[in-house]
Amino acid sequence: MKPPPGMAGISLHREIRSHLAEVDPVCREIRSLLEDNGQAAACFGVELVAREWLNNAIVHGNRLDAGKKVALNLRIGRKWIYLQIIDEGPGFDWRKARRASPPDDTVIGGRGLPISVLYACRITFNQRGNQVSLWLKKESKGG
């Protein structure tokens, strides 16, 4: 799983095994990259969204199969923070998920997309549903 074209510049590319224990170190790297590049105010949202999609990719996409990998690509652009998560699973019906009502307080799952909608300005999926791309607004310096 290679990063998409145009991922040069301030970027992070990681491939991890399908173990939940691998999510925290990647999230720490994301936080450090953002802080080191003047985006400390965006850390919470970007890390929350990344953590949610990484967990979903490992648990639901790759079904905790340690032989499968999850790729994360992050790029800090001029106006946006671009985040992409790719798993090796069969994908999911993202069209149905977009039409679904947000889960109520008694449901444990189903929060990934509603959380992402709160923080991302744009969310796209590949046809298969095993790749999500998100654009989060970059924090402006001085405000």
FENZI-V488317 format. One record per residue. RES is the residue in one letter. OMEGA is omega in radians with two decimals (999 if undefined). BURIAL is 1 if it has 9 or more other ideal C-beta (glycine too) atoms within 8 Angstrom, else 0. Layout:
# FENZI-V488317
RES,OMEGA,BURIAL
RES,OMEGA,BURIAL
This chain:
# FENZI-V488317
M,-3.12,0
K,3.07,0
P,3.14,0
P,3.08,0
P,3.12,0
G,-3.13,0
M,3.10,1
A,-3.14,0
G,-3.11,0
I,-3.07,0
S,3.12,1
L,3.06,1
H,3.11,1
R,2.96,0
E,-3.14,0
I,3.02,1
R,-3.10,0
S,3.04,1
H,-3.14,1
L,3.13,0
A,-3.13,0
E,-3.10,1
V,-3.10,1
D,3.13,0
P,3.11,0
V,3.12,1
C,3.06,1
R,3.08,0
E,3.11,1
I,-3.13,1
R,3.14,1
S,3.13,0
L,-3.14,1
L,3.14,1
E,-3.13,1
D,-3.11,0
N,3.02,0
G,-3.11,0
Q,-3.12,1
A,-3.12,0
A,-3.13,0
A,-3.04,1
C,-3.05,1
F,-3.10,0
G,-3.12,1
V,-3.13,1
E,3.12,1
L,-3.12,1
V,3.13,1
A,-3.13,1
R,-3.12,1
E,-3.10,1
W,3.06,1
L,3.10,1
N,3.13,1
N,-3.13,1
A,-3.12,1
I,-3.04,1
V,-3.03,1
H,-3.12,0
G,-3.09,1
N,3.09,1
R,3.10,0
L,3.11,1
D,-3.08,0
A,3.09,0
G,3.13,0
K,-3.11,1
K,3.02,1
V,3.12,1
A,3.04,1
L,3.02,1
N,3.11,1
L,3.10,1
R,3.04,1
I,3.14,1
G,-3.14,1
R,-3.08,0
K,-2.98,0
W,2.92,1
I,-3.08,1
Y,-3.11,1
L,3.13,1
Q,3.10,1
I,-3.13,1
I,3.04,1
D,-3.11,1
E,-3.13,1
G,-3.10,1
P,-3.11,0
G,3.11,1
F,-3.11,1
D,-3.10,0
W,3.10,1
R,3.10,0
K,-3.13,0
A,3.13,1
R,-3.13,0
R,-3.06,0
A,3.04,0
S,3.08,0
P,-3.13,0
P,3.08,0
D,-3.04,0
D,-3.08,0
T,-3.09,0
V,-3.11,0
I,-3.06,0
G,3.05,0
G,-3.08,1
R,-3.06,1
G,-3.12,1
L,3.09,1
P,3.09,1
I,-3.11,1
S,3.13,1
V,3.13,0
L,-3.03,0
Y,-3.07,1
A,3.09,1
C,-3.13,0
R,3.12,0
I,3.07,1
T,3.11,0
F,2.98,1
N,-3.08,0
Q,-3.08,0
R,-3.14,0
G,3.09,1
N,3.10,1
Q,3.07,1
V,3.06,1
S,-3.09,1
L,3.06,1
W,3.12,1
L,-3.09,1
K,3.10,1
K,3.12,1
E,3.11,1
S,3.12,0
K,3.13,0
G,3.11,0
G,999,0
